[in-house]
Amino acid sequence: MPYYQFHIPARSPSAGLKAEIAAAVTKVHTSVTGAPARYVNVAFFELAAGNLFVADQPVRQGRMVGIIRAGRTPEVKHDLTGLADAWSAVTGEPREGFALFLQEVPGAMVMEYGEILPEAESD
């Protein structure tokens, strides 16, 4: 179910590491949540220079929006911030320059492999 979207500067070093980033993200998500790897979706959007800003300053590092199923414990959600460490380990970019945004959706709002998802287990 998770859908991790990365917005990265085009032709940046991270743009050449998509497969490695996807593998690292999948590993973090599956180890934290216990979800099967086949449900972890990762997408990359390369943005031309001048299309990614914080306030009025251009950004040189990626941004990630992660859509996860609602109902995870606070501990699980906290542990998913390890996705930033995974990004940093693969890209060599400091964690401090990376941004991670997690959003929750109810399982009933998601369909995968033709099935509406059950709600996440909170234990």
C-alpha positions as CSV (number, residue, x, y, z in Angstrom):
1,M,0.0,0.0,0.0
2,P,2.6,2.6,0.7
3,Y,3.2,5.0,-2.1
4,Y,6.5,6.9,-1.8
5,Q,6.9,9.8,-4.2
6,F,10.3,11.4,-4.6
7,H,10.7,14.8,-6.1
8,I,14.3,15.2,-7.1
9,P,16.3,17.7,-9.1
10,A,16.9,16.4,-12.7
11,R,20.3,15.2,-13.5
12,S,21.3,15.2,-9.8
13,P,23.4,12.4,-8.3
14,S,20.3,11.0,-6.7
15,A,18.6,10.8,-10.1
16,G,21.1,8.1,-11.1
17,L,20.4,6.0,-8.0
18,K,16.7,5.3,-8.3
19,A,16.8,1.5,-8.1
20,E,19.1,1.7,-5.0
21,I,16.8,4.3,-3.4
22,A,13.7,2.1,-4.1
23,A,15.4,-0.9,-2.6
24,A,16.4,1.0,0.5
25,V,12.9,2.4,1.0
26,T,11.3,-1.0,0.5
27,K,13.7,-2.5,3.1
28,V,12.9,0.2,5.7
29,H,9.1,0.0,5.1
30,T,9.0,-3.8,5.3
31,S,11.2,-4.1,8.3
32,V,9.2,-1.4,10.2
33,T,5.7,-2.5,9.3
34,G,6.0,-6.2,8.4
35,A,4.3,-5.5,5.0
36,P,5.3,-7.6,2.0
37,A,7.7,-5.9,-0.4
38,R,5.3,-6.4,-3.3
39,Y,3.0,-3.7,-1.8
40,V,5.7,-1.0,-1.6
41,N,5.3,1.5,-4.4
42,V,8.1,4.0,-5.2
43,A,7.9,6.7,-7.8
44,F,10.4,9.4,-8.9
45,F,9.7,12.8,-10.4
46,E,12.6,14.6,-11.8
47,L,12.2,18.4,-11.7
48,A,14.1,20.8,-13.9
49,A,16.3,23.4,-12.1
50,G,14.1,26.2,-10.8
51,N,11.1,24.0,-10.0
52,L,11.8,22.9,-6.4
53,F,11.9,25.5,-3.7
54,V,11.7,26.0,0.0
55,A,10.4,29.6,0.5
56,D,12.3,31.5,-2.2
57,Q,15.4,29.4,-2.3
58,P,16.0,26.6,-4.8
59,V,16.4,23.1,-3.3
60,R,19.2,20.8,-4.3
61,Q,18.1,17.7,-2.4
62,G,15.0,15.5,-2.7
63,R,11.7,15.7,-1.1
64,M,9.6,12.7,-0.3
65,V,5.8,12.3,0.2
66,G,4.8,9.0,1.6
67,I,1.2,7.9,1.6
68,I,0.7,5.1,4.2
69,R,-2.3,3.3,5.6
70,A,-3.9,5.0,8.6
71,G,-3.9,3.2,11.9
72,R,-0.2,2.7,12.5
73,T,1.1,3.2,16.0
74,P,3.0,6.3,16.8
75,E,6.1,4.2,17.2
76,V,5.8,2.7,13.7
77,K,5.3,6.2,12.2
78,H,8.3,7.4,14.1
79,D,10.4,4.5,12.9
80,L,9.4,5.3,9.3
81,T,11.5,8.5,9.6
82,G,14.3,6.0,9.0
83,L,13.5,6.5,5.4
84,A,15.5,9.7,5.6
85,D,18.5,7.7,6.8
86,A,18.1,5.3,4.0
87,W,18.0,8.2,1.5
88,S,21.2,9.6,3.0
89,A,23.0,6.2,3.0
90,V,22.3,5.6,-0.7
91,T,22.8,9.2,-2.0
92,G,25.5,10.4,0.3
93,E,23.5,13.5,0.9
94,P,23.1,14.7,4.5
95,R,19.8,13.9,6.2
96,E,19.5,17.6,7.2
97,G,18.9,18.6,3.6
98,F,16.2,16.0,2.9
99,A,12.5,16.5,3.7
100,L,10.0,13.7,4.4
101,F,6.2,14.1,4.6
102,L,4.0,11.2,5.6
103,Q,0.3,11.2,5.0
104,E,-2.2,8.6,6.1
105,V,-5.2,7.2,4.3
106,P,-7.8,4.6,5.5
107,G,-7.3,1.2,4.1
108,A,-10.8,1.4,2.7
109,M,-9.6,4.2,0.4
110,V,-7.0,2.0,-1.3
111,M,-7.3,-0.9,-3.8
112,E,-4.3,-3.1,-4.7
113,Y,-4.3,-6.2,-6.8
114,G,-8.1,-5.8,-7.2
115,E,-8.8,-5.8,-3.5
116,I,-9.8,-3.1,-1.0
117,L,-7.2,-3.1,1.7
118,P,-8.0,-3.9,5.3
119,E,-7.2,-1.3,8.0
120,A,-3.7,-1.3,9.3
121,E,-3.0,-3.3,12.5
122,S,-2.2,-1.0,15.3
123,D,-0.4,-3.4,17.6
